[in-house]
Amino acid sequence: MSIISWIILGLLAGVVAKVLLPGRDPGGLIGTTVIGVAGAFIGGWISARWLDHPISKGFYDGATWAAAIGGSLVLLIVYRLLFGNSRD
C-alpha cells in the first residue's frame, strides 16, 4: 500500500475509533483525525514488525484495518489519559 492509502485508512480508522470510544476529545475533530492517521501507521508497523503480517497487503485486507483501528484506539486512549482534562 502507498502512503496515500495509509493516510486514507488512518482517516477512516480515526472515525471508527471515535465511534467505538465516544466522548469529548481534547483535540476535537482535527486531533482525532491526526491520531487516526498516526494510529494507522503505528498499527501497520506493529503488524509488520511483530505479528508477521506485511503491510504490502491490499487496502481491503481485514488484518490491515484491524491493525489501523487498534493503533488508533490505543493512541486515542493514551491521548485522553494525558490531555483529557484540558477542556473542562
Helices and strands as residue ranges (DSSP letters): H 3-20, H 28-49, H 62-83, G 84-87
